[in-house]
Amino acid sequence: MYSDEVYNTLRRCAEKTLFLQRELLPLTSNFLREINWTTEQRHVVECLLTASARSSESAILLISYAQLWDSEILVRAIVESTIKTTYLLQSKSDFETRYQEYRHDLFQIGLLKDHSKTQELLNLISDNDAPSWRPLKDRLLSEAEINDISGKYPQSRRRSLETQWGFTGILGSFSRSNDEAFKILAGLSYSYSMSSHILHADHIGTSLPFEFDQRSPERRNAILMAYGSRLLSDILTCLKIRLFSGYRFSGLDLSPLEEVNNAIENLLSEFGNLYDDWLGMEYRSKT
């Protein structure tokens, strides 16, 4: 259990973030209706945007209850869906190719991988013909489907596509493209790396929460509030990136996004000096 100050501060900041996000999310409809997409293309982009919004609300809820480490995992998902949205919408000249890769190629590769894992599980079950296992068996591919996918996507091609569409691969593509608008996305690498420790339960990831809790109450409270505000800032930054990506891709006037940026900056300023307070406390005896 943490102090009332921690819970009250994080709840206040989380609520304000949630309200602002809900206020800004309708702006996505502005660029969705401006672009001459097919129904399926629009659906794919809407799925990505919805995934980001859904995970954002869940992460904010966890932050409001001071469940910061679990929220970190969701923020990782938000970052992933955000950079995939941005990569997909980076340029009109690349859209069709990237859409094909994301919607069709990677989807087929995913089905093949799921088939293998499902088959491995069923092979361990003695009564896998029982009706209760029907939902899993329905996930299996036919021999013809396996051969078709394997023929279209040999292992080297599968590996190449998955690397290209991975976090590091996309950031590398942004860097090589010299797209000034997206170079800043490299800054997401730090939080993504930290969330990897938590997600994969390596010793850094399992020891960090323990180390936080072993601090004095004063130091622990300060770093928890600073950490929570950083997560909320990341969530809003990702929302801003998605909006910018869509507006730029559709050719819409970008000036309304200045109001978005101002609204986010004003909200973050309302959080107070949580980071500076922690910084001063943590390092005052070391300067």
Secondary structure, DSSP 8 states (H G I E B T S, - for coil): ---HHHHHHHHHHHHHHHHHHHHHGGGHHHHHTTS---HHHHHHHHHHHHHHHHHHHHHHHHHHTT-HHHHHHHHHHHHHHHHHHHHHTS-HHHHHHHHIIIIIIHHHHHHHHHHHHHHHHHHT-TTTTSGGGHHHHTT---HHHHHHHHHHS-HHHHHHHHHHTSHHHHHHHHHHHT-GGGGGGGGGHHHHHHHHHHHHT-HHHHHHHHHHHTS-HHHHHHHHHHHHHHHHHHHHHHHHHHHHHHHHHHT--STHHHHHHHHHHHHHHHT-SHHHHHHHHHHTTT-
